[in-house]
Amino acid sequence: MTQEVWHNRMLMNEANVNRYVEQKAGVYGLFENMPDDKYYFRYAGQSADLRTRLLQHLADSEPNACIKQLVRGGSCTFGFAYVGTQAERDAIEKGYRENWDLKCNKV
């Protein structure tokens, strides 16, 4: 399995997603930034099309209430890595779910 290369976290908004994320397969994380400069990993996901998936999280139709609250709060950042194969994406996402307390994945 190849080591994924994560792009720096940035504010979760439509402009950043459209500007920095390609329509390529990969994994991503959503983070809650706190006033004391700490941040918490809240959600791990994957998609065959990262840009489209991240934009879906920003839409009013987002079904996960935890994600909806996170992205509407204005302090959500995201990071991502391009990962080509489904098997690798599955393994990476599984590892994050097993090793982090991802409250928005538990909904």
C-alpha positions in Angstrom: 0.0 0.0 0.0 1.3 3.5 -0.8 1.6 6.2 1.8 -1.0 8.9 1.2 0.2 12.5 0.9 -2.2 14.9 2.6 -2.7 18.4 1.4 -2.7 21.1 4.1 -5.9 21.7 6.0 -7.9 24.7 4.8 -11.2 26.4 5.7 -14.1 24.3 4.5 -16.0 26.5 2.0 -17.1 26.2 -1.7 -14.4 28.5 -3.0 -11.5 26.4 -1.4 -13.0 23.1 -2.5 -13.4 24.3 -6.1 -10.0 25.9 -6.2 -7.8 23.3 -4.5 -9.6 19.9 -4.9 -9.6 18.0 -8.2 -12.2 15.6 -9.3 -10.0 12.6 -8.4 -10.4 9.7 -6.0 -9.1 10.0 -2.5 -9.7 10.2 1.2 -10.5 13.3 3.3 -11.0 14.5 6.8 -13.1 17.2 8.4 -11.7 19.0 11.4 -13.2 21.3 14.1 -11.0 24.2 14.9 -11.1 25.5 18.4 -10.3 29.1 19.6 -7.1 27.9 21.4 -5.5 26.8 18.0 -6.3 23.2 18.6 -8.3 21.2 16.2 -10.2 17.9 16.4 -10.5 15.2 13.7 -14.4 14.8 13.4 -15.0 12.9 10.2 -13.1 10.7 7.8 -14.5 9.8 4.4 -13.5 8.8 0.9 -14.8 9.3 -2.6 -14.1 8.5 -6.2 -14.6 12.3 -6.8 -13.3 14.3 -3.9 -14.5 17.7 -5.1 -18.1 16.6 -5.7 -18.2 14.8 -2.3 -16.9 17.8 -0.3 -19.3 20.1 -2.1 -22.2 17.7 -1.1 -21.2 18.2 2.6 -21.6 21.9 2.1 -25.1 21.6 0.6 -28.3 22.2 2.5 -29.3 18.6 1.7 -26.4 17.1 3.8 -28.1 14.3 5.7 -25.5 13.9 8.5 -26.6 16.5 11.2 -23.2 16.4 12.8 -21.4 17.3 9.6 -24.0 19.9 8.8 -23.5 21.6 12.2 -19.7 21.4 11.8 -19.5 23.0 8.4 -22.2 25.7 9.2 -20.2 26.7 12.3 -17.6 28.5 10.3 -14.6 26.8 12.0 -14.5 23.6 10.0 -11.4 22.8 8.0 -10.7 19.9 5.7 -7.7 18.0 4.4 -7.4 15.4 1.7 -5.1 13.0 -0.1 -5.5 11.6 -3.6 -5.6 7.8 -3.4 -6.3 5.9 -6.6 -7.5 2.4 -5.6 -10.6 1.5 -3.8 -8.7 -1.0 -1.6 -6.3 1.6 -0.5 -9.1 4.1 0.3 -11.0 1.5 2.2 -7.9 0.6 4.3 -7.0 4.2 5.1 -10.6 5.2 6.0 -10.9 2.1 8.2 -7.6 2.9 10.0 -8.9 6.4 10.8 -12.2 5.2 12.1 -10.5 2.6 14.3 -7.8 5.0 15.7 -9.6 8.3 16.1 -12.8 9.4 18.0 -14.6 10.6 14.9 -17.9 11.8 16.3 -19.5 12.7 12.9 -18.8 9.1 11.6 -20.8 7.7 14.5 -24.1 9.3 13.4 
